[in-house]
Amino acid sequence: MLIGIAIGATSVLIGLALITTGQSMCRTTCWIDNVFRSILPESFGFLGNGLPAIVIGVAIIIHTVWSNRKR
């Protein structure tokens, strides 16, 4: 359980680092970044770089907690 939470937390931290630095995960624009930019309003477009990593990290944490809760 701790490994899953650690992986999810690492993904969230990577997403936050991407948002604060303005960098993206790909050298050119990634399709997932473009999807998030198109969903978000224009004023929140800067979140498109790190938001996918944050969403994936939160999903991993929720899945880890949920799957261990059923046992």
TORPA-4810 file (N, C-alpha, C, O; in nm, 3 decimals):
<nodes>
NODE_1_0.082_-0.118_0.000_0.000_0.000_0.000_0.087_0.126_0.000_0.056_0.222_-0.070_M
NODE_2_0.194_0.125_0.076_0.280_0.242_0.084_0.351_0.271_-0.048_0.378_0.386_-0.081_L
NODE_3_0.382_0.165_-0.122_0.448_0.185_-0.252_0.354_0.255_-0.349_0.396_0.346_-0.421_I
NODE_4_0.229_0.214_-0.353_0.131_0.277_-0.441_0.108_0.423_-0.406_0.098_0.508_-0.494_G
NODE_5_0.100_0.452_-0.277_0.082_0.591_-0.234_0.206_0.673_-0.267_0.194_0.789_-0.307_I
NODE_6_0.324_0.614_-0.252_0.447_0.686_-0.284_0.457_0.716_-0.434_0.500_0.824_-0.473_A
NODE_7_0.417_0.620_-0.517_0.419_0.643_-0.662_0.319_0.752_-0.699_0.350_0.840_-0.780_I
NODE_8_0.201_0.747_-0.642_0.101_0.851_-0.669_0.146_0.988_-0.622_0.127_1.087_-0.693_G
NODE_9_0.206_0.995_-0.503_0.254_1.123_-0.452_0.367_1.177_-0.538_0.376_1.298_-0.559_A
NODE_10_0.453_1.089_-0.587_0.561_1.133_-0.676_0.505_1.191_-0.805_0.554_1.293_-0.854_T
NODE_11_0.402_1.128_-0.859_0.340_1.180_-0.980_0.276_1.316_-0.956_0.285_1.405_-1.040_S
NODE_12_0.213_1.332_-0.841_0.153_1.462_-0.807_0.262_1.569_-0.795_0.245_1.681_-0.843_V
NODE_13_0.373_1.535_-0.731_0.483_1.631_-0.716_0.545_1.667_-0.850_0.583_1.782_-0.873_L
NODE_14_0.557_1.569_-0.940_0.608_1.598_-1.074_0.513_1.693_-1.148_0.558_1.787_-1.214_I
NODE_15_0.383_1.669_-1.135_0.285_1.758_-1.198_0.293_1.899_-1.143_0.287_1.995_-1.219_G
NODE_16_0.308_1.912_-1.011_0.321_2.045_-0.952_0.449_2.114_-0.997_0.449_2.235_-1.020_L
NODE_17_0.557_2.038_-1.010_0.683_2.096_-1.058_0.669_2.143_-1.203_0.722_2.248_-1.239_A
NODE_18_0.598_2.067_-1.285_0.577_2.107_-1.424_0.493_2.233_-1.434_0.518_2.319_-1.518_L
NODE_19_0.393_2.244_-1.347_0.308_2.364_-1.349_0.387_2.486_-1.304_0.379_2.591_-1.367_I
NODE_20_0.464_2.472_-1.197_0.536_2.589_-1.144_0.649_2.634_-1.236_0.678_2.754_-1.243_T
NODE_21_0.713_2.541_-1.305_0.824_2.579_-1.393_0.778_2.614_-1.534_0.851_2.678_-1.609_T
NODE_22_0.656_2.572_-1.571_0.607_2.600_-1.705_0.661_2.505_-1.810_0.641_2.527_-1.929_G
NODE_23_0.727_2.400_-1.769_0.781_2.301_-1.862_0.674_2.198_-1.897_0.568_2.194_-1.834_Q
NODE_24_0.702_2.117_-1.998_0.612_2.008_-2.033_0.690_1.877_-2.032_0.813_1.877_-2.035_S
NODE_25_0.618_1.766_-2.028_0.684_1.636_-2.020_0.747_1.596_-2.153_0.847_1.524_-2.155_M
NODE_26_0.690_1.640_-2.262_0.742_1.606_-2.394_0.825_1.722_-2.449_0.808_1.837_-2.409_C
NODE_27_0.912_1.691_-2.540_0.992_1.795_-2.604_0.903_1.889_-2.684_0.919_2.011_-2.680_R
NODE_28_0.809_1.831_-2.757_0.706_1.909_-2.824_0.577_1.889_-2.744_0.580_1.824_-2.640_T
NODE_29_0.467_1.943_-2.789_0.344_1.928_-2.712_0.293_1.785_-2.720_0.296_1.723_-2.827_T
NODE_30_0.247_1.734_-2.610_0.189_1.600_-2.604_0.040_1.608_-2.630_-0.021_1.712_-2.609_C
NODE_31_-0.018_1.500_-2.676_-0.161_1.501_-2.704_-0.241_1.514_-2.576_-0.347_1.578_-2.576_W
NODE_32_-0.193_1.456_-2.466_-0.268_1.464_-2.341_-0.266_1.607_-2.287_-0.365_1.653_-2.231_I
NODE_33_-0.154_1.677_-2.305_-0.149_1.818_-2.265_-0.246_1.901_-2.347_-0.313_1.990_-2.295_D
NODE_34_-0.253_1.871_-2.476_-0.346_1.943_-2.564_-0.491_1.918_-2.526_-0.575_2.008_-2.534_N
NODE_35_-0.522_1.795_-2.485_-0.658_1.763_-2.443_-0.694_1.844_-2.319_-0.802_1.902_-2.312_V
NODE_36_-0.604_1.848_-2.221_-0.633_1.923_-2.100_-0.641_2.073_-2.126_-0.722_2.142_-2.065_F
NODE_37_-0.558_2.124_-2.217_-0.566_2.266_-2.252_-0.697_2.300_-2.322_-0.752_2.408_-2.302_R
NODE_38_-0.748_2.208_-2.403_-0.875_2.234_-2.471_-0.994_2.225_-2.376_-1.095_2.291_-2.399_S
NODE_39_-0.984_2.145_-2.271_-1.093_2.133_-2.173_-1.095_2.254_-2.081_-1.202_2.304_-2.047_I
NODE_40_-0.977_2.301_-2.042_-0.969_2.412_-1.947_-1.000_2.545_-2.014_-0.979_2.561_-2.134_L
NODE_41_-1.050_2.641_-1.937_-1.067_2.776_-1.992_-0.931_2.837_-2.030_-0.827_2.791_-1.983_P
NODE_42_-0.934_2.937_-2.113_-0.811_2.999_-2.165_-0.722_3.051_-2.051_-0.599_3.042_-2.061_E
NODE_43_-0.780_3.104_-1.946_-0.700_3.161_-1.837_-0.629_3.053_-1.756_-0.533_3.084_-1.685_S
NODE_44_-0.675_2.929_-1.764_-0.610_2.819_-1.692_-0.529_2.729_-1.784_-0.497_2.616_-1.747_F
NODE_45_-0.494_2.775_-1.901_-0.420_2.695_-1.998_-0.283_2.653_-1.951_-0.230_2.551_-1.995_G
NODE_46_-0.223_2.732_-1.861_-0.090_2.698_-1.809_-0.092_2.570_-1.725_0.012_2.509_-1.703_F
NODE_47_-0.209_2.530_-1.677_-0.219_2.408_-1.597_-0.212_2.282_-1.682_-0.194_2.173_-1.628_L
NODE_48_-0.225_2.295_-1.812_-0.227_2.180_-1.901_-0.099_2.099_-1.901_-0.101_1.981_-1.933_G
NODE_49_0.014_2.161_-1.864_0.140_2.088_-1.865_0.148_1.985_-1.753_0.194_1.873_-1.776_N
NODE_50_0.106_2.020_-1.633_0.123_1.930_-1.520_-0.003_1.864_-1.471_0.003_1.770_-1.391_G
NODE_51_-0.118_1.910_-1.517_-0.244_1.856_-1.468_-0.263_1.707_-1.499_-0.317_1.636_-1.414_L
NODE_52_-0.222_1.657_-1.615_-0.235_1.512_-1.638_-0.158_1.429_-1.536_-0.208_1.327_-1.489_P
NODE_53_-0.038_1.472_-1.500_0.041_1.398_-1.401_-0.027_1.402_-1.265_-0.025_1.303_-1.192_A
NODE_54_-0.085_1.515_-1.229_-0.154_1.527_-1.101_-0.277_1.436_-1.098_-0.301_1.368_-0.999_I
NODE_55_-0.354_1.435_-1.206_-0.474_1.352_-1.213_-0.436_1.204_-1.204_-0.503_1.127_-1.134_V
NODE_56_-0.332_1.164_-1.274_-0.288_1.025_-1.269_-0.239_0.989_-1.129_-0.269_0.880_-1.080_I
NODE_57_-0.165_1.079_-1.065_-0.117_1.053_-0.929_-0.230_1.038_-0.830_-0.228_0.949_-0.746_G
NODE_58_-0.329_1.126_-0.840_-0.445_1.116_-0.750_-0.522_0.987_-0.777_-0.569_0.922_-0.683_V
NODE_59_-0.535_0.949_-0.903_-0.604_0.824_-0.937_-0.530_0.703_-0.880_-0.593_0.609_-0.832_A
NODE_60_-0.397_0.704_-0.885_-0.319_0.593_-0.830_-0.339_0.585_-0.679_-0.355_0.476_-0.624_I
NODE_61_-0.337_0.699_-0.612_-0.357_0.700_-0.467_-0.497_0.649_-0.431_-0.512_0.568_-0.340_I
NODE_62_-0.598_0.697_-0.502_-0.735_0.653_-0.474_-0.750_0.503_-0.499_-0.811_0.433_-0.419_I
NODE_63_-0.693_0.455_-0.609_-0.701_0.311_-0.640_-0.630_0.229_-0.534_-0.681_0.124_-0.493_H
NODE_64_-0.515_0.273_-0.488_-0.440_0.199_-0.387_-0.519_0.191_-0.256_-0.531_0.084_-0.196_T
NODE_65_-0.571_0.304_-0.213_-0.647_0.305_-0.088_-0.775_0.224_-0.104_-0.812_0.148_-0.014_V
NODE_66_-0.844_0.239_-0.217_-0.970_0.169_-0.239_-0.950_0.017_-0.245_-1.029_-0.058_-0.188_W
NODE_67_-0.845_-0.029_-0.314_-0.823_-0.173_-0.329_-0.780_-0.236_-0.196_-0.815_-0.351_-0.170_S
NODE_68_-0.706_-0.165_-0.113_-0.667_-0.220_0.016_-0.781_-0.213_0.117_-0.781_-0.286_0.215_N
NODE_69_-0.875_-0.126_0.094_-0.989_-0.112_0.183_-1.086_-0.230_0.167_-1.153_-0.268_0.262_R
NODE_70_-1.092_-0.285_0.048_-1.183_-0.397_0.022_-1.136_-0.527_0.088_-1.218_-0.616_0.112_K
NODE_71_-1.009_-0.538_0.116_-0.954_-0.664_0.171_-0.993_-0.687_0.310_-0.955_-0.787_0.370_R
</nodes>
